[in-house]
Amino acid sequence: MILPMPVHPWGNNFRHVTGATVKLRLLADIYVGGILISKNNFVFGIATLADERLVITIETVRYRNNLLPVKLSVYDMDGLAGIHIPGSISRDVAKTVC
């Protein structure tokens, strides 16, 4: 199943770093564990930088008084896991070290 979810701004100091929390917004209604979660609700994931991709994993969805276990991954429009970020920090660090 494909769920389009844009990354939502998370404060003024959001940085794409490993361990950062990423806020995503649902663009469509979904069911998780038989519970309807309506569009425009937020889902939170944990970021990991890998090469030029921001890999985001979502392990739980919080909705009202429910914490629902899930196992979701974020894919970019190219069909690959993670969001493509050209010129990510990994490449900048590699240039500095070499």
Secondary structure, 3 states (H helix, E strand, C coil): CCCCCCEECCCCCCCCCCCCEEEEECCCCEEECCEEECCCCEEEEEEEEECCEEEEEEEEEEECCEEEEEEEECECCCCCEEEECCCCHHHHHHHHHC
